[in-house]
């Protein structure tokens, strides 16, 4: 499984954001087979990112569109706020 430092993940997510916005230098995030357990992806928009085979255990994510915070645990998303 691939692992990333916080800085590497931030760079990948920054390039993915630029890619989604059609900006120069952007590229689609390839997080396939990555160990993302315990990662904080609260500011990440992972639409169209390659997450196949990724370990998403205990990942925290924030949906800014709905204002919901979720935690992925055992591949199930749990809403943390009401």
Secondary structure, 3 states (H helix, E strand, C coil): CECCCHHHHHHHHHHHHHHHCCCCCCCCCECCCEECCCCEECCCCCCCCECCCCECCCEEEEECCCCEEEEEECCEEEECCC
